Structures are given as C-alpha cells and as structure tokens.
C-alpha cells in the first residue's frame, strides 16, 4: 500500500572519468546523477526532441530545396530571357538575318544561335528523351548558360571536342558518371557513341550539351541553328508582350517566342502550394516538441513529487527548486537537438529523393540559417515548457506530498 520507492542513485559513467568529474561542482554532480537515474525518461526525452527537431529541419530543408530551385535554374544556370524558335527549312542567310534583326531591337542586349533538338540516350533497361543543345559558338555560351559542378560552384566547364556535358539528374537516373561512354539516338534513329566529359548542375528537365566541333565530327555536317537565346533589359509584363508581338511579326521565319519569366511564374505558383505543406510540417513538428517536453516534464514532477517537496522543506526557494529540475530538462533537450540535426539531414535527403519527379531535381543544400531556425523553434517551446514547470513546482503542497499514506 505504500508508494513505490524512488530509484536509488547509481554511479554514472562521468564518475569513471576523474578528470571531468573532479571539475564538476555539487549541483552539477546531482544533475548528472538524476539524468541517468531515470533511463526511460532520459531516452524518451532525447528521442522525442530529436524527432521533433529532425522534422522541423526537414520542413525548412524542403522549403530551401523548393525555394532555391527556380531562382538558381532561371537566374544562375539559364541566364537568357527569351527563347525564340525558328521555323524549319531556313537557309543560313535567313537565320543570320533574323539574328541581326532581333539584335537591333533596343530591348535586346545579346543573342546566341544554337541547335536544340530532342534525342534519346540508349540504355538496355532505360531510355530517356532529352534536349540536345549545340551552340553555334562556344565563345559567349557562359553569358547564356552556366555549366558548373553543383558542389564546387566555382568550377565551371567548357564545351570541348573530347566529350559532352550531361545534366546531373539524368546522370543519377541512368547511373552515368564523367568518363563513361553513352549511346545517343536522334529523330532519324541514327546512333552515335559519345564520351561524357562532365556532369553539370541542373534542376528542371534534362539536357545534353555538345560543342559544334564534336557535332560536326559525329554527324559530318555543321549544326544548323533552329533556336535563338536572347538577353534583354529589365522589362515589365506589358513590355514583354509588346516585344513578343514584334518578334512574331516575322511569321515566315519565327515559330514561337517564350519568355523565361512566364515559365518561372508557372513553377513559382506550384512551389508556393508546396510551401504551404512545408509550413504545416514545421508547425506540427514544433507542437510535437512542445507536447513531448510538456508530458515528460509533468511525469517527471509526478514521479519525484516527494523528493521535490523534501527539498522545499529543507529551505530551498521556488527558483532554486526550479533550477534543480530545469537543468535536467535543458541538458536532455540539447542532447536531443544534437541528434535531431543528424536525423534532420538524413530525413531531408530521404524526402527529397522520394518526392522528386523524373523531370526535376530539388536543390539538396540546406541553408545554415535553417538549422538555426529549427533549433530556435525547439528551444522556444522548451522555454515555454520550463515556464509551465516553474508554476507547477511552485504549487507543490509540501504537507500533502509528504503526508504518510496511512
């Protein structure tokens, strides 16, 4: 009929390290012993906080992956503003005339002529349709398209005769790496073997970049441009519509005009809807951290109410009793957050790989500030729980708690 006796204190592993244990004062030693005395609560607190922190980091990681994808693709990788498709059958002279006519427009800053056509990479178990891009000249390619390593962004690539450059997501899907030889097939079912020189950063669609010299070497003819990339001054939507109509006046030579801003707006709208889901995940994870800490704190007080009442009887003030308990919660929360960072990285990577479509790749880099926000949210909820714990400890009735059950 008597209440269950509290668990006796045991030697903790820190006591086996004299150098550390001797440096701790009395209160820190008591805190260390109390933390390891209740092993189930110790593990549950760490697991709960780690899980909550990991979910919050995953939420912010998804936000970064989604939010950074479009600005990087259409700001850093694709630098052109307009894609102009030419009609089939144009002579070299007609193409040059269109190039000059468009470049003379005051809104246009620069032009690049290129061949863009759909091809396939032939593999036994998988065939993917991709866009082949062959610039008429590689001299000013960097002004329109950036070819670089995603992890080492300062390392840029140049199109050369020794091989093609493949986009990263396609390379991952087909398990292709730099140095491999692949077989490509054009619309006329002509197959050619080419070496992959580099893998370049890319987030939307699949592309393969080839130098004009390599194209001529493979197909024994020069690449005939059928597309123009153009950069413009800053234009409003209305000014873009006017410019587009002016370009389309050459209807005998121009098949279509596409502004990258239009494509960007479509993807932004889709990503904004996904961002709402991400914020729901972040808020739910934060509330989970609060519920876990709150319930475990209440259980901690309930199990140790006689111990805490005894401390108060011995003359400890409310703040001192609170510090006695708070230190344990704080230490366990910090340990849980440390494990949560590792869990968040793995969870974010898993979610990104699961949610990705074949045609796109999320940016897997989590911003440093996202880790700060995640830890701050967990810490805020921990502080709220500590505040509730303070008032709960203050309400402990010493007489009732220590009264005999008889």
Secondary structure, 3 states (H helix, E strand, C coil): CCCCCCCCCCCCHHHHCHHHHCCCCHHHHHHHHHHHHCHHHHHHHHHHHHHHHHHHHHHHHHHHHHHHHHHHHHHHHECCCEEEEECCCCCHHHHHHHHHHHHCCCCEEEEEEEEEEEEEEECCCCEEEEEEEEECCCCCHHHCECCECCCCCCCECCCECCEEEEEHHHHHHCCCCCCCEEEEECCCCCEEEEEEEEEECCCECCEEECCHHHHHHHHCCCCCCCEEEEEECCCCHHHHHHHHHHHHCCCCCEEEEEEHHHHHHHHHHHHHHHHHHHHHHHHHHHHHHHHHHHHHHHHHHHHCHHHHHHHHHCCCCHHHHHHHHHHHHHHHHHHHHHHHHHHHHHHHHHHHHHHCCCCECCCCCCCHHHHHHHHHHHHHHHHHHHHHHHHHHHCCCHHHHHCCCC
